[in-house]
Amino acid sequence: MREAGLTDVRTSAHTYYWQPGDRYQTLLLSFAGLFRDRLLRHTPLTSEELDSLTSTLRDHLGRPHTIVRESLLVQVRARKP
């Protein structure tokens, strides 16, 4: 941003943490189900391997102290001189 000539450059970072019971905590499992056919078509995984992986993930997410961190989002603000 500074190299582009902007001034007063400021950043902040944000992330969310999901705990058991939060609907987004199992989002990856939902995507695995929604895109199952694509995953099997475009990866070297067999159906059995994908089932095993999703089962392992489901068990892990079901543990009472498992917390999922979402992507780190970085926000940048600056002024144009």
WOFENJO-V955331 format. One record per helix or strand of 3 or more residues. SS is the DSSP state (helix for helix, strand for strand). FROM is the first residue (numbers start at 1). TO is the last residue. If there is no record, write none. Layout:
ss:SS from:FROM to:TO
ss:SS from:FROM to:TO
This chain:
ss:strand from:6 to:14
ss:strand from:17 to:19
ss:helix from:23 to:34
ss:helix from:36 to:42
ss:helix from:47 to:61
ss:strand from:67 to:69
ss:strand from:73 to:80
